[in-house]
Amino acid sequence: MRLYTAARVLTGDGGILHDGGVVVGGGVIRAVGRISELPTDLEHVDFPHGTLLPGLIDAHVHLTMDGGPDPVSELRRTNGPELLDTMRSNARALLDAGVTTARDLGGYGFLDIVLRDEINDGIGHGPRLLTATRPLTSPGGHCWYLGGGCEGVDEIRRMVGEQALWGADLLKIMVTGGHTTPQSKPWLPQFTDAELAAAVAEAHFLGMPVAAHAHGVEGIRAAVTHGMDTIEHCTWQTESGFDGYDPALADAIATAGIPVCGTFNPLLARDEAYATERRRVVGEMRRRGVRFIAGTDAGIRDTPHSAYATALATMAGYGFTPAEVIRAATGDAAAALGVAGSTGSLAPGRDADLIAVHGDPLVDLSVLAEPAVVVTRGREYRPERVAGG
């Protein structure tokens, strides 16, 4: 067993232990408490001026995309074995960034399942992966090139069943169009109500939660109406811009308890007008009780998997305190993704997913950019940039 200690321990549920520690053994957390309360006859790793906290969770990534200037063209150019190598590299980049759980919301050729199983079997290096495989989209619709195009109730049910048969952890539905497919219109729905109802019913019957990609107002409304489990983006987009915020629909999201993954990354935040309106709307949604979780859309243009801390800083720019950002990236994200019994908090019996950073992220979120140690299910990693420095 190993004892990790630090000046402070953030437990993931809002708790803070000063001069605390975490005992890890057999892949799980054995004890959490003040140093004076923990056994000392163990291998000891100390961060006297640092912080221990749960491993971070990125609730929205795309491992098949490289986060460069044109990731879609690069994806479509790449063959299967080469693409799997790209995904392995992206998974390791997430791990180096302190991410010990990631939800991959759009894969190609079921390679995300191959990678997930490699990591679970200890062959590969990366975070715990929750895989959606091919996102359901309309023929020629948003991200059609990932192979999830379908229409009609019967074809949609067949597609959902096939995803489950391959071992998908969840279903993603492109309820609206999106920004990375040129002919797609993000404000317009892509499926009928009957098709969405069939997809959600089939997925839930097969034990798969449903993530709704929804930019436009009617897509957001459909996600609530049909009982989808998370809403991705939720930008309230209309044909004229990001100006469709509906307070009554925000109330419905809050009442239904559907978490929103706002994919707060620096890309759109570069647009000052967008960022100002987004900040206002997010604040209003939160005042109405909508719960946000952390996710980056890593892999899309200029959004590398290694830059999770930068995305968390962007989230703070939308009005979240550092403590709220950390909760959104740990305990709250774990609850939203259905893995709170395993990860997202530091407590006895949970998987040993934790990171150590130099400094105090409650004061300065930027210290999350360079984890000193990353532990995932008991396996300790020294991030490459730290080991190399």
Number of C-alpha atoms within 10 A of each C-alpha: 15 19 22 22 28 26 21 22 27 23 23 25 16 12 10 15 18 15 19 23 30 26 24 27 16 13 17 23 23 20 20 22 19 18 19 10 11 17 12 12 9 13 11 13 14 16 20 14 14 20 31 32 24 32 30 35 31 33 29 25 27 26 32 31 28 25 23 14 12 15 19 20 10 16 19 14 10 13 10 12 10 12 21 20 13 18 23 22 17 25 31 21 22 29 29 29 26 34 32 29 29 26 22 26 26 26 23 23 14 19 20 27 22 12 23 21 15 15 18 15 10 10 10 15 23 28 29 22 22 21 26 29 28 28 29 32 27 23 15 15 22 28 25 19 17 20 19 29 21 21 18 14 18 12 15 23 20 13 21 26 18 12 24 19 10 11 16 20 19 26 29 30 27 27 32 27 26 22 14 16 16 11 12 18 21 27 27 20 21 24 22 14 14 11 19 23 19 20 28 26 19 20 22 17 11 15 13 22 21 23 27 29 28 30 29 30 25 20 27 28 16 22 27 23 15 16 19 27 24 26 25 28 23 21 24 22 23 18 12 8 12 19 17 18 21 14 13 10 16 22 17 18 26 20 13 15 16 20 23 24 27 21 26 23 24 20 15 13 18 10 10 10 12 15 17 13 15 20 18 12 22 21 16 15 21 16 13 17 16 21 20 26 31 28 28 30 29 29 24 24 17 17 24 22 28 21 20 27 21 19 22 28 22 21 27 18 16 19 15 20 16 18 17 18 23 29 26 29 26 31 25 24 30 25 17 21 21 11 14 16 13 18 31 32 28 32 23 15 15 20 25 31 31 29 25 27 22 20 21 19 21 16 11 11 20 15 19 25 20 18 23 24 21 26 24 26 23 19 16 14 19 15 21 15 12 12 10 7 6
